Amino acid sequence: MHPTISPTLPLASRWRRFACMMYEGVLLFGVIFLAGYLFDTLTQSRNALMLRHMRQVILFVAMGVYFILCWRLRGQTLPMKTWNIRLQDAVGAAISLPRLIARYVLAWALPLMMAFAVMTASRATGYSSTDLFIVFAPFAGFIYTWFDREGLFLHDRLVGTRLVDTPKPART
């Protein structure tokens, strides 16, 4: 468990959360590669379309295990530690496992809605090049932050968590 943090810590800025998200994407490449490799080895899959839905579930769970384990143990992933960002609740207490799971699942809502909107637009217009806008789907969560009074993500608002700046460790 991560230690109790003061609830008076300032919220992490959007730019720092964005930078952290970019770094997180690099690390997730490794998590997804390893989970996909293990899945393909164990199921003897020869291409990505074999057992496609099962693969998606396995990758969703693998990413969930990565995030929830990191958040549960220290309140931060490696990119969050690099950018001095910590996950905590509104009063600075440790977050329960059910709330961490809810945060992870809810974090997918807006990106999946944007992905669906891109797919719908592509089919409605008949231009398959519209599918390229899918690259913006992961950032859909940031749209809500411009409307939230504290600049929180929607999933953080719903679960009662926040990403705060942590003091930089003292150099010795």
C-alpha positions in Angstrom: 0.0 0.0 0.0 1.1 3.5 -0.7 1.4 5.9 2.3 -1.3 8.3 3.1 -0.9 11.6 1.2 -2.0 15.0 2.2 -5.3 16.0 0.6 -3.9 19.5 0.1 -1.5 18.5 -2.7 -2.3 20.3 -6.0 -3.8 18.5 -8.9 -1.4 17.5 -11.7 -1.7 19.8 -14.7 -3.3 18.6 -18.0 0.1 18.8 -19.8 1.8 16.7 -17.2 -1.0 14.1 -17.3 -0.8 14.1 -21.1 3.0 13.6 -21.1 2.6 10.8 -18.5 -0.1 9.2 -20.8 2.4 9.3 -23.7 5.0 7.6 -21.6 2.4 5.1 -20.4 1.6 4.2 -24.0 5.3 3.2 -24.6 5.2 0.9 -21.5 1.9 -0.5 -22.5 3.4 -1.6 -25.8 5.6 -4.0 -23.8 2.7 -5.2 -21.6 0.5 -5.9 -24.6 3.3 -7.5 -26.5 4.1 -9.9 -23.7 0.4 -10.7 -23.0 -0.2 -11.2 -26.8 2.9 -13.4 -27.1 1.8 -15.6 -24.2 -1.7 -15.8 -25.6 -0.5 -16.8 -29.1 1.9 -19.3 -27.7 -0.6 -20.9 -25.4 -3.5 -21.0 -28.0 -1.2 -21.7 -31.0 -2.8 -18.7 -32.8 -1.3 -18.1 -36.2 -2.7 -14.6 -36.8 -4.4 -11.8 -34.9 -7.9 -12.7 -36.2 -7.8 -16.2 -34.6 -9.7 -16.0 -31.3 -9.9 -12.2 -31.7 -12.5 -11.6 -29.0 -10.7 -13.7 -26.5 -7.5 -11.9 -27.3 -9.2 -8.6 -26.7 -10.4 -9.7 -23.3 -7.0 -11.0 -22.3 -5.3 -7.8 -23.3 -7.9 -5.7 -21.5 -7.3 -7.8 -18.3 -3.5 -7.7 -18.7 -3.5 -3.9 -18.9 -6.0 -3.8 -16.0 -3.6 -6.0 -13.9 -0.7 -3.7 -14.7 -2.5 -0.5 -13.8 -4.4 -1.8 -10.7 -1.3 -3.5 -9.3 0.8 -0.3 -9.7 -2.0 1.9 -8.3 -2.6 -0.5 -5.4 1.0 -0.9 -4.3 2.4 2.7 -4.6 -0.4 4.8 -6.1 1.7 5.3 -9.3 2.9 3.6 -12.4 6.5 4.1 -13.6 5.5 7.0 -15.8 3.5 8.6 -12.9 6.6 8.3 -10.7 8.7 9.9 -13.4 6.3 12.8 -13.8 5.7 13.1 -9.9 2.0 12.2 -10.2 0.2 10.1 -7.7 -3.3 8.6 -7.6 -5.2 9.3 -4.4 -8.7 9.8 -3.2 -10.2 13.2 -2.2 -8.9 13.0 1.4 -5.5 11.5 0.6 -6.3 8.0 1.8 -5.5 4.7 0.1 -8.0 3.6 -2.6 -9.8 0.3 -2.2 -9.5 -2.4 -4.8 -13.1 -2.2 -6.0 -12.7 1.6 -6.6 -9.4 1.0 -8.5 -11.2 -1.6 -10.7 -14.1 0.8 -11.3 -11.6 3.6 -12.2 -9.9 1.3 -14.7 -13.1 0.2 -16.4 -14.6 3.7 -16.4 -11.5 5.1 -18.0 -12.4 3.2 -21.1 -15.8 4.7 -21.5 -15.0 8.0 -23.4 -12.2 6.6 -25.6 -14.6 3.7 -26.7 -17.4 6.2 -27.4 -15.0 8.2 -29.5 -13.8 5.1 -31.3 -17.5 4.2 -32.0 -18.1 7.8 -33.3 -15.1 7.5 -35.7 -16.3 4.2 -37.0 -19.9 5.6 -37.5 -18.5 8.6 -39.3 -16.4 6.4 -41.5 -19.3 4.2 -42.5 -21.7 7.2 -42.9 -19.3 9.1 -45.2 -18.1 6.1 -47.1 -14.5 7.4 -46.7 -12.4 4.7 -45.1 -9.7 7.3 -44.5 -11.9 8.7 -41.8 -10.8 5.7 -39.7 -7.5 7.5 -39.2 -9.1 9.7 -36.6 -9.1 6.6 -34.3 -5.7 7.9 -33.1 -7.5 10.6 -31.2 -9.8 8.2 -29.3 -7.4 7.6 -26.3 -7.4 11.4 -25.6 -11.2 11.6 -25.4 -10.9 11.6 -21.6 -9.2 15.0 -21.7 -12.3 16.7 -23.3 -14.2 16.3 -20.0 -11.4 17.9 -18.0 -12.2 21.3 -19.7 -15.7 21.2 -18.3 -15.0 19.8 -14.8 -14.7 22.5 -12.1 -11.4 21.0 -10.9 -10.1 19.7 -14.2 -10.6 16.0 -13.2 -11.1 13.2 -15.7 -14.7 11.9 -15.8 -13.6 8.5 -14.3 -11.8 10.3 -11.5 -14.9 12.4 -10.8 -17.2 9.3 -10.7 -14.9 7.2 -8.5 -13.7 10.0 -6.2 -10.0 9.8 -7.1 -7.6 12.5 -8.3 -4.1 12.7 -9.8 -2.0 15.0 -7.7 1.5 16.5 -7.9 3.9 14.8 -5.5 6.8 16.6 -4.0 10.1 15.8 -5.8 12.4 13.6 -3.7 15.2 15.5 -2.0 18.6 15.0 -3.6 21.3 13.9 -1.3 
